[in-house]
Amino acid sequence: MITVTGATGNIGRTLVDLLAGAGEEVVAVSRRPRPAPSVPGVRWARADVGDAASMRPALAGARALFLLLGGELNLRGEQPDALLEVAADAGVEQVVLVSSQANATRPDAPSHARLRAYEAAVRASGRDFTVLRPGGFASNAFAWAETVRTRRTVLAPFGDVALPVVDPADIAAVAAAVLGEEGHAGRTYELTGPEPVSPRQQAAAISDALGEEVTFVELSREDAHAHLARFMPEEVVTGTLDVLGSPLPAEVRTSPDVEAVLHRPARSFGDWVARNLPAFR
């Protein structure tokens, strides 16, 4: 049995389906009620990664834990050891953690201190572990969905700064492979898309998929900061804009790890748009 946290998110939903399709028994954990319809072989559990005690029933009998932090858990909450002790008590043998590329490229960034703590705890846990370090997500483009639908406009800063954003479905596929195959214990995989793509190019990809013109409007860093600060803590806003506006060479470089694990190329941003086009219509 495999326990999947963040099961209603962009990565978790796909991972649950992949594991169930491969015949795995899955406990899908979320803080929200389970979605409908139910998936054969999947049991939904309402629990909170930030409350280790609530995770005990979801981990009972599990051989593996897919661990993804969400929302405020990226900044504060119980010490990581609390959850890993519950997992150990339940007999969990394998932990797959979704971390961040920034833990390698910006090891002192305040915005990723919690993820660094989780990485350290997972590595020291005595369980078999694999760490996934994705860069920026293609699905961050959902933030433009409303303005594309209503005004056929994308508003974003740093219009010509290109990063190799990764499709969350590829993160899920790598996680499924790691959970279902031998040979991944102790490994750290950096997950990116196949090529760097700028916000202006992303807007053009959405335009091409819609068959209608989508205008790109470049925001100043100050305007972008004010927008993000409405729903992100200050340290996260600053860290995000630093990466988007002044990426380090390692953050622009594409990684071979998706292809190495999946034996196929990473999906492009255009592939992601094609699958999620209804959000922008």
C-alpha positions in Angstrom: 0.0 0.0 0.0 1.2 3.5 -0.8 0.0 6.6 1.0 -0.1 9.7 -1.3 -0.3 13.2 0.3 -1.5 16.2 -1.7 -3.8 13.8 -3.5 -6.1 16.5 -4.9 -3.3 18.7 -6.3 -1.7 19.0 -9.7 0.8 16.2 -8.9 -1.1 14.1 -6.5 -4.2 13.6 -8.7 -2.1 12.2 -11.5 0.0 10.1 -9.3 -3.0 8.4 -7.6 -4.4 7.5 -11.0 -1.0 6.1 -12.2 -0.5 4.0 -9.1 -4.1 2.7 -9.1 -3.7 1.9 -12.8 -0.6 -0.1 -12.1 -2.6 -2.2 -9.6 -1.3 -0.6 -6.4 -3.5 -0.1 -3.3 -3.5 3.6 -2.6 -4.5 5.7 0.3 -5.1 9.2 -1.1 -4.7 11.9 1.6 -6.1 15.4 1.4 -7.4 18.1 3.7 -10.5 18.5 1.6 -13.3 15.9 1.0 -12.5 13.3 -1.6 -13.4 14.1 -5.2 -16.0 12.2 -7.2 -16.0 9.8 -8.8 -13.9 7.4 -6.8 -11.1 5.4 -8.4 -11.0 1.6 -8.0 -8.3 0.6 -5.6 -8.1 4.0 -3.9 -9.2 4.8 -0.4 -9.5 8.5 0.4 -8.4 9.7 3.9 -8.9 13.2 5.3 -5.8 14.2 7.1 -3.2 16.9 7.3 0.6 16.4 6.7 1.1 19.3 9.2 -0.6 17.2 12.0 1.3 14.0 12.3 -1.2 12.4 14.6 -4.0 12.8 12.0 -1.8 10.8 9.5 -1.6 7.7 11.6 -4.7 6.0 10.1 -3.6 6.9 6.6 -0.2 5.4 7.1 -1.3 2.2 8.9 -0.1 -0.7 6.7 1.6 1.5 4.1 4.9 0.4 2.6 5.7 3.8 1.1 4.8 7.5 1.6 4.7 10.1 -1.1 5.3 13.3 0.7 4.3 16.7 -0.6 4.0 19.9 1.4 1.4 22.4 0.5 0.5 26.0 1.3 1.5 27.2 4.7 3.4 24.0 5.5 6.2 25.2 3.3 6.9 27.8 5.9 5.8 26.7 9.3 4.4 23.8 11.3 5.5 20.7 13.2 9.1 19.6 13.0 9.5 17.1 10.1 10.6 14.4 12.5 7.1 14.2 13.9 5.6 12.9 10.7 8.6 10.6 9.9 8.3 9.1 13.4 4.6 8.3 12.7 5.6 6.8 9.4 8.3 4.7 11.0 5.9 3.4 13.6 3.5 2.4 10.9 6.2 0.4 9.2 6.7 2.6 6.2 9.9 1.5 4.3 10.2 4.1 1.6 9.6 7.9 1.4 9.5 10.0 -1.8 9.7 13.7 -1.1 8.8 16.5 -3.5 11.4 19.2 -2.6 12.7 22.0 -4.9 15.5 22.7 -7.3 16.2 25.8 -5.1 17.5 23.6 -2.3 20.5 23.0 -4.6 20.8 26.3 -6.4 19.9 28.6 -3.5 20.8 26.7 -0.3 20.4 29.7 2.0 17.1 31.0 0.6 14.6 31.7 3.5 11.7 30.8 1.2 12.9 27.1 1.2 14.1 26.6 4.7 11.2 24.2 5.6 11.9 22.1 2.5 15.5 21.9 3.4 14.5 20.7 6.9 12.3 18.0 5.4 15.1 16.9 3.1 17.5 16.6 6.0 14.9 14.7 8.1 14.1 12.3 5.2 17.7 11.6 4.6 18.4 10.9 8.3 15.2 8.8 8.8 16.7 5.4 8.1 14.0 4.8 5.5 14.7 4.2 1.8 14.3 7.7 0.3 14.2 9.5 -3.0 14.1 13.3 -3.3 12.5 15.0 -6.3 13.6 18.5 -6.9 11.4 20.2 -9.6 12.0 23.6 -11.0 9.1 25.9 -11.8 5.8 24.3 -12.7 4.1 24.7 -16.0 0.9 24.7 -14.1 1.8 28.1 -12.6 0.3 29.4 -15.8 -3.2 28.7 -14.3 -2.6 32.1 -12.6 -3.3 33.6 -16.0 -6.4 31.7 -16.8 -8.9 34.3 -15.8 -7.3 37.2 -17.7 -6.9 34.9 -20.7 -10.6 33.9 -20.6 -11.9 37.4 -20.0 -9.4 39.7 -21.8 -7.2 37.3 -23.9 -4.3 38.8 -22.0 -1.3 37.4 -20.0 0.2 39.7 -17.4 3.6 38.7 -16.0 7.0 40.1 -15.0 10.3 39.3 -16.7 8.7 38.6 -20.1 11.8 37.4 -21.9 13.5 35.4 -19.0 13.2 31.8 -20.0 13.1 28.8 -17.5 12.6 25.1 -18.2 9.3 24.7 -16.5 8.2 21.2 -15.7 4.9 19.6 -16.4 3.4 18.3 -13.0 2.3 15.2 -14.8 6.0 14.4 -15.4 6.7 14.8 -11.7 3.9 12.4 -11.0 5.2 9.9 -13.6 8.7 10.0 -12.1 7.2 9.5 -8.6 5.2 6.5 -9.8 8.3 5.0 -11.4 10.3 5.6 -8.2 7.6 4.0 -6.1 7.2 1.0 -8.4 10.7 0.2 -9.5 14.0 -0.8 -7.8 17.1 1.3 -8.1 16.0 4.7 -7.0 16.8 4.6 -3.3 19.1 7.3 -2.1 18.8 9.2 -5.4 18.0 12.9 -5.9 16.4 13.8 -9.2 16.2 17.3 -10.6 13.1 17.7 -12.7 12.7 20.2 -15.5 11.0 20.6 -18.8 12.8 19.9 -22.1 13.8 23.6 -22.9 13.6 27.0 -21.3 10.5 29.0 -22.2 9.8 32.6 -21.3 6.5 34.1 -20.1 6.1 35.8 -23.5 6.6 32.4 -25.2 4.2 30.8 -22.9 1.6 33.4 -23.8 2.2 32.6 -27.5 1.8 28.9 -26.9 -1.6 29.6 -25.2 -2.5 31.8 -28.1 -1.6 29.1 -30.7 -3.6 26.5 -28.8 -6.7 28.7 -28.6 -6.3 29.9 -32.2 -6.9 33.5 -31.0 -4.5 36.3 -30.2 -3.4 36.5 -26.6 -1.6 39.8 -25.7 1.3 39.7 -23.4 1.7 42.6 -20.9 4.9 42.8 -18.9 4.5 43.8 -15.3 7.2 45.6 -13.3 8.8 43.7 -10.5 7.1 46.1 -8.1 3.6 45.4 -9.6 4.3 41.6 -9.6 5.4 41.8 -5.9 2.2 43.6 -4.9 0.1 41.0 -6.7 1.9 38.0 -5.2 2.0 39.5 -1.7 -1.8 39.3 -1.6 -1.6 35.5 -1.1 2.1 34.7 -0.5 4.3 35.4 2.6 7.0 38.1 1.9 9.9 35.7 1.9 8.2 33.5 -0.7 7.4 36.5 -2.9 11.0 37.7 -2.8 12.4 34.2 -3.5 10.0 33.6 -6.3 10.8 36.9 -8.0 14.5 36.4 -7.6 14.3 33.1 -9.5 11.9 34.4 -12.2 13.9 37.6 -12.8 17.5 36.6 -12.1 17.9 32.9 -12.5 21.2 31.3 -11.9 22.8 29.3 -14.7 21.8 26.0 -13.0 18.2 27.1 -12.9 18.2 27.8 -16.7 19.8 24.5 -17.5 17.6 21.5 -18.5 18.1 18.3 -16.6 18.2 14.9 -18.1 16.6 13.2 -15.1 12.9 13.0 -16.4 14.1 11.2 -19.5 16.5 9.0 -17.6 13.8 7.8 -15.3 10.9 7.6 -17.8 12.8 6.6 -20.9 11.0 9.4 -22.9 11.6 13.1 -23.2 10.0 15.5 -20.7 6.8 17.1 -21.9 6.9 20.6 -23.3 4.9 23.6 -22.1 2.9 23.3 -25.3 1.9 19.8 -24.3 0.7 21.0 -20.9 -1.4 23.8 -22.5 -3.0 21.3 -24.9 -4.1 19.1 -22.1 -5.4 22.0 -19.9 -6.8 24.3 -22.7 -10.4 24.3 -21.2 -9.0 26.4 -18.3 -8.2 29.2 -20.8 -11.2 29.2 -23.1 
